[in-house]
Amino acid sequence: MRKLLVSAYGCEPNKGSEQGVGWHWVLEMAKTEELWVITRSNNRQGIESGLPPEFAGRAHFIYYDLPERLRWFKRKEKGLYLYYALWQWGAYRRAKQLANEIRFDYCLHLTFGSMWMPTFMYKLPIPFIWGPVGGGESVPFRFIRTLPLRGRITQYARRMLIRGAALNPLFASPARAARAIIARTDDSKAAFPLKYRHKVRVMLETGMSEDVLQRYQASVTRSSDTNLHLVYVGRLVAIKNVATAIRAFASLPNGYAHLCLTIVGDGPLLDELKELAQQLGVIDRVCFVGTVSQEEAIRTLRLSHICLFPSLKEGGTWSLMEAMAVGLPVICLDTSGMHIITDESCAIRIPVTTPAEATLKMSEAIKLLADSPALRKKMGDSGRLRISEFFSWSSKGLFIQELLAELDGQSSARGIS
């Protein structure tokens, strides 16, 4: 049994986002390895009450946090990044002490894995695994002009950051030192210079547990009224590209007046998107329901027939995976996280060409699925199967087992004991 030292800033049961990622990856690794996990002190109560008894002897948690006088940083939006950087340095110093006491086989930097944010774990005298990391995803070039000014500046800056990655010490140092790098998408893999790319394996960080999958897939009943229901679930921000979905919906011929679109979520573009639907003459068939509970969002998905997911850039996104888990065929752009999560069997993936072409292709995809209940069912069933096979948490455990075995083999070939 290998001994792994894991840095997991976010790690807590019954949570989504990074906390859930850290928790589930730790549990999967603890099935076959012995772990020492450095995480934040405020995760302690949830971990100690939620850790299954069978993992008690395999997952050891070391709780570290910055002094109280520095914790106010994380309560400020911009201060969070400084707090995170300081925490990583402190966690590294604690890890250094552990490394003097225990002979670890590998060290893994697990959560909040942006390739642009600091980690210092690569400095330890332990074979280092970096990831899953993201940050290489960017809005397709021709779509940047559809964003507001601040968004355009951000995306152009991101592209410059990626091009200059090799000169960035926060990126280049861990990339050079890592024995292996886990990238969450192909876009993030491509952000690494060629000299490091042979180390990179692609594995999306997010997943679903088997019990959640079974609950989502049980008793799915589509709406029985005469309308065909399209649905989008997510934030209403420019990068989600919801305006394209509304334009594609509005361009449908008169014969598709029985289609309606439900938009679940809130954000700064709510009023602007309502005005767009009004201008295009479809406000009576577009329902903005705002923010709802997860249970209500799943209920809405179950009553729908087609998922529209027009986002321009994603890593792992639970709303898309949830739509597939309940058996919805998907229409999305063929880029970043959508390219990883979906395939041609379960989604109509729109080529990333121009905004006008994307609107046209999305409208054609809606018509194709609206006209074929059999195709909707076939693609929906394929989506359920894909989530079960490739995006369960257990798939992450199998991936890390295979990666560690591969690294063991490389060490043996080098004569490293």
N, C-alpha and C positions, 0 to 999 in steps of 0.2 A: 504494500500500500504506500503510495507516494505521500509526501508531506508538502502541502501547498500553503504558501503565504499569500493572502488575498487582500488587496486594498479595495474596499467597497464603501465609499462615502455614503451612498444610498443603499440601504438593505433593511427592509421591514416587511413583515407579512401583511396580507390583506390590503396592499396598496398597489396603485398603478405606477406608471412612469418608471423613473430610475430606481425607486425603492423596491418595486415589484421585480424589476429586472435583477437587481442584486440578490434579492431573497431567493428567487427561483433558480438562478445559476448556482448559488451556493448549495442549495438543497440537492440539485442534480449532481454536482461534483462530489458532495459528501456521500453519495451512494457508493462510490468506489475509492475515494481518497480521504485522507485526513487533512482538515483545513484549520488554519489559524486566520481569522477574518478580522481585520482592523476596520472598524466602522465608527460612526458618530454615537456619542453618548445618548442622544435623545431617541435612538433606535432600541435602546436596551429593554424597555418594558415590553414592547411588542415582540421582540425576539425571544425573550425568556418565557413569555406566556404562549408564544406560537410555535416554538421549536418542537417538532415531533420527537417523542422519546427515543426513537431508533437512531436519531442523529446526535443525541446528546454527547456521545463519546467520540464523535468524528468531527464535529464542527465546534471549534473553540472561538469565542468572540472576545476581542480585545477592544474596549470602548475608549475612544480618545476624543477629546474636544479641546478647542482653544480656551484660554482663560475667559471668564465671564465678561471682563471689560472689553473684549474684542468681538463678542457675539452679536453686538448690535449691527455689525457690518452686514450680516446675512439678512437682516430685515429690510435692507435697502436694495433696490433692484440692481444698481451698479456695484454696490458694496459686496454683493454675493460673490462676485468673481474674485475679489481680493480675499474675502474670507476663505473661499475654496482653495486658493493658491497657498495661503498660510496654513490651512488644515493639511494640505498635501505635504508640506514641508515637515510639519509636526508628526504626521503619520509615518513619514519616511524615517525620522529619527527614532520613533518607537519601533518600527520594523527593524532598524539596525540593531537595536538592543535584542530583539527576539532572535535575529540571525546569529548572534553570538551565543545564544543558549540552545538553539535547535538547528539541526542540519536540514534545511529545506531543499526539496528537489527543484521547485519552480516558484516564481513569484508572479502573480497575475494582477494587473491593474484592471479592475472590472467595471466600475460604474462611473457615470458622468463622463463617458469616454469620448470627448471631443479631441481630435488630434491637435487642436489649437490651444487647449488648456493644459496646465502643467501636471506632470507626474515626475516624481524623483525616485521611484522604486527601481528604475533601471540602474541606479548607482550601487545597488546592493550586490554583493558577490554571489548572486543566485541567478540562474538562467531566467530571463525575463520574458513574459508574454504580455503584450500590450493589446488590450481590447476586451470587448468589441469597441471600436472607435468609429466615429462618424465625423462629419464636417467637410467632406469632399463633395457633398451634394450642393448643387447650385441651380438656380432657375435657368432653363434653356435660353441661350443668348437672345434669340429673336423675340422672346416673351418678356424680357426685362423691361422693354419700353411700355408694357401694359401696366407696370407698377407705378405707384406714386413716387415722387421725387426721392423721398427718404429710402424707399425700397430699392429704387434703381441704384442709388449710391451704395447701399449695403451690398447689393449683388455684384456690382463692378468691383468693389473692394474685396469681396470674397474671391473673385476670380484672380485678382492680383495676389492675394494671399496664397492661393493654391499654386500659382506659377512660381512664387518665390519661396515655396515650402522648404527647399533644401538649404536656404539661408537662414531659416528660423530655428534658433537653438531649442526652443520649446518643442519643436517638431523633430528636427534632425537628430538630436541626441538620443531620445528613446527609440527612434526608428533604427538608428545605427546599432544600438546596444541590444535590441530585442532579438530573441531567438525565433520568435514567431509574432506575427501581427494579425489580429482578427479585425477585419473591416466589415461594417454593417451592410454596405452596398457596393456594387461594382464601381459607382462613382467615387466612393471613398478610396477604394483600391487604386483607381486610376490617378488619384491625387498624389500617391507616393512615387517618388522618382524611380526610374527603372532599376537602379542598383539595389533598391530595397524590395521591389515588388515580388521577388521570388519567395519572400517570407510571408506574404499576405494570403490569408484565407478569408473567404467571404462567408459571413454568417450573421443574419439579422439578430439583433439582441432581444427583440420582443417575442413573446410566445403566449400560448394558452394552456392551461392545465386541462387534463382529461375530463374532470368533473364539470368544468365550465363549458367545454365543448359539448358535452352530452346535454347540459341544461339548455344551451342555445339551440341545439339541433332537435330537441324534443318538442313535439306538438306545434310545429310550424304551420300556421294557417294564414294563407294569403287573404286579402280583403275580398269579400264576396259581392261587393257592389259592382256596378257596370263599368266603373272607371279602372284604368290601369295606373298604378301608383309608382311613380319614380321617387327616389329619396336621396338626399345628401345629408350626411351627419358630420359636423365639424365646425371649426371657428369660422367666423365671417371676416376674414382678413384677406388682403390682396393676394398673398402667395397661394391661397387656396383656390383662386381662380373661379369662384362661383359664378361670376358674371358670364363666363363662357358657357356654363351649363344652362343658365337662363336664356342666353341668346340662342343656343342650339334648340332648346325646348320651344322657344317662341317661333323659330323658323320652320317648325313642322307644318305640313299641309293641313288643310281643313279636315281631312279625313281622320285626323288624330286628335280631334277635340275632346275625346274621352280620356285622354291622358292628363294626369295632374302631377304636380311636383311638390313634395314636402321638403322644406329646408329646416333641419334641426340644428340649432346652435345660435350663438350670438357673437357680436363683435362690432368693431367700429364702422364696418361697412353696411350694417343692417339697413339704415335709412336709404343709403345709396342704391342698394340692391332692390329694395321695395320700389323706389322711383324708377329703376330700370325696367322692372316687371310691368309697372304702370305704363311707361312709355311704349313698351313693346306689345301692349294690349293683352297680357296674360295674367294680370294681377288676380283675376278671379279664379285662376287655376294653379296659382303658386301660393302655398300656405307656409308662412313663416311662424314656427311654433316656439322659437326661442330656446333657452337652455332648459333641459329636462333631466330627470334622474336617469341613471344608467338603465334601470328597469324599464322606464318609459321609452327610452331610445331603442332598446331591444324590441319592445312591443311594436314600435313603429316600423322597424326593419322587418319584423315578422309579417306585418300586414301589407308590406310593399312587394313590388314585383321586379324592380330594376334598381340597382345602386349606381348613381352618378358620383364619380370621384375625380373631379377635374384638377386636383392640386398640381402645382408646378414643381414642388420639391417636397420630399418626405424621406424620413428614415423608416423606422418601423412605426406603423400607425394602427392602433387598436380598432378604430372605427371601421377601417377597411376590412380588417380581419374578422371583425364581428359580423359585418354584412355577408362575408363569404361563409362564415360559420352557420348562419341561419339559412343559407342556400340561395342567396341572391346572385344573379349574374351581374358583372361589373363592367362599367364603361369608364376608362381612365386613360391618362397619358402614359406612354410607354417610357418612363424615366424613373430614376432613383429608386425609392422604396417600392413604388408600384410595380416596377419591373421585376423586383425580387419576389414580392408577395404573390403576384398573379402569374398566370401563363395563358397561352392561347386557348386552353381548354375551358377556362372559367371566366375569361374577360375579353372584351373587345378593347384592344390597346391602341390608342390613337398615336400615330407617328408624330414625333416632335418636329414640326416643320415651321409653320407660321400660325399666328393666332387665328387668322381668317380660315385657314385650312383646317385647323383643329375644331373650330366651331362647325364647319361643314361636315367633317367626318363624325363628330359626335352626334349631330342630327341624324345622319345616315345610320349610325349604330343604334340609336333609339328606335328608329323605324324598323330596322331588322329584328330587334328583339320584341318590339311591340307586335309585330306580325306573326311571331312564331312562339306560341306557348311551349312547344316541344323543345325548341332551342333554349328557351329560358330555363326549363327544368334540367336539361342536360348540362348546361353550364353551371347552374346552381349546385347540382349534385357534385360536379367536378370541383367546385370551389370548396365545398365541405370536406371532400376527400383530401384536397391539397393542404388545407389547414391542419387536418388531423395527422397527415403524414410528415409534413415538413415544418410546421410551426407550433407543435406542441412543445412544452418545456422539456419533455423527455428527449426530443431531438437535439436539444442543446447539450444534454448530458452525453449522448452518443458522440456528438461532434467533438467535445472536449476530450473524451476518452481516446478517440482516434488521433487527435492532435498530439496528446501527450505520448501515446505509443510511437508516433512518428518521430517526435523529438528525442525519445529514449533511444530509438534506433540511430538517429544522427549522432548522439553522444557516444554510443557504442562504437560507431564507425570511426570516430575521432580518437577513440581510446580513452574517453573521459569516464571515470568511474563515479 
